[in-house]
Amino acid sequence: INKANTNPFVNFIGAIPAEIEQFDNATIEAGYYENGALTSNIVEWSFSGADEKSYYTVINDNYVTISCLRADDNPLIVTATYGEYKISVAISLEGY
């Protein structure tokens, strides 16, 4: 029997790109869940890995739009956090 996850957690919502091409952008959504249901609580976003000159971000509550400015050998690590709960994903920044 599958039980719903009733423990609090943070998760991404929708598709997450594996890479973003130079001069392109992608919007990622995340949310905080309690008792298996998405709440209206706002996550905090953080970024690591890739050089800060390789990308630009615009945060709007539980959404972040990431623009790739140039290629980077290191992937961009995107983390969404609410309290002690967090989730991260690595996104390659591709260039010409």
C-alpha positions as CSV (number, residue, x, y, z in Angstrom):
1,I,0.0,0.0,0.0
2,N,1.4,3.4,-1.0
3,K,1.0,6.1,1.7
4,A,1.1,9.8,0.9
5,N,4.2,11.5,2.2
6,T,2.9,13.4,5.3
7,N,6.4,14.6,6.4
8,P,7.1,18.2,5.4
9,F,9.4,18.6,2.4
10,V,10.4,21.0,-0.4
11,N,10.1,19.9,-4.0
12,F,10.4,21.3,-7.5
13,I,7.2,21.7,-9.4
14,G,7.2,20.9,-13.1
15,A,10.0,20.0,-15.5
16,I,13.6,21.1,-14.6
17,P,16.0,21.6,-17.5
18,A,19.2,19.7,-17.6
19,E,20.9,22.6,-19.3
20,I,20.3,26.2,-20.3
21,E,21.8,27.5,-23.6
22,Q,23.7,30.8,-23.7
23,F,21.3,33.8,-24.0
24,D,18.4,31.5,-23.1
25,N,16.5,31.3,-19.9
26,A,14.4,28.9,-17.8
27,T,11.9,29.3,-15.0
28,I,11.9,26.9,-12.1
29,E,9.2,26.6,-9.5
30,A,9.5,25.0,-6.0
31,G,7.2,24.7,-3.1
32,Y,7.0,23.7,0.5
33,Y,4.6,20.8,1.4
34,E,3.0,19.8,4.6
35,N,0.8,16.7,5.0
36,G,1.3,16.0,1.4
37,A,-0.2,19.3,0.3
38,L,1.5,22.3,-1.3
39,T,1.4,25.3,1.0
40,S,1.6,29.0,0.2
41,N,4.9,29.4,2.1
42,I,7.7,31.0,0.2
43,V,11.0,29.2,-0.3
44,E,14.4,30.7,-0.3
45,W,16.6,30.3,-3.3
46,S,20.4,29.9,-3.4
47,F,22.9,29.3,-6.1
48,S,26.4,27.8,-6.2
49,G,28.8,26.0,-8.5
50,A,29.0,28.1,-11.6
51,D,30.7,31.5,-11.7
52,E,28.3,34.3,-10.9
53,K,29.2,36.0,-14.2
54,S,27.8,33.0,-16.1
55,Y,24.2,33.5,-15.1
56,Y,21.6,36.0,-14.0
57,T,18.6,35.2,-11.8
58,V,15.3,36.9,-11.1
59,I,13.4,35.6,-8.0
60,N,9.7,36.0,-7.7
61,D,8.5,34.1,-4.6
62,N,8.5,30.4,-5.4
63,Y,9.7,31.0,-9.0
64,V,13.2,31.7,-10.2
65,T,14.1,32.6,-13.8
66,I,17.7,31.8,-14.7
67,S,19.4,33.3,-17.7
68,C,22.6,31.8,-19.1
69,L,25.1,34.5,-19.9
70,R,28.0,32.3,-20.9
71,A,29.1,28.7,-20.7
72,D,30.6,27.4,-17.5
73,D,32.6,24.2,-16.8
74,N,30.8,23.9,-13.5
75,P,27.1,23.3,-13.3
76,L,24.8,25.8,-11.6
77,I,23.5,24.2,-8.4
78,V,20.0,25.6,-7.7
79,T,18.7,25.1,-4.1
80,A,15.2,25.8,-2.8
81,T,15.0,25.9,1.0
82,Y,12.2,26.3,3.6
83,G,13.4,26.0,7.2
84,E,15.3,22.8,7.6
85,Y,14.0,21.3,4.3
86,K,15.7,21.8,0.9
87,I,16.1,20.3,-2.5
88,S,18.9,21.0,-5.1
89,V,19.4,20.4,-8.8
90,A,22.5,20.8,-11.1
91,I,21.9,22.6,-14.4
92,S,24.6,22.8,-17.1
93,L,25.2,26.3,-18.6
94,E,26.0,25.8,-22.2
95,G,27.6,28.3,-24.6
96,Y,29.0,28.8,-28.1
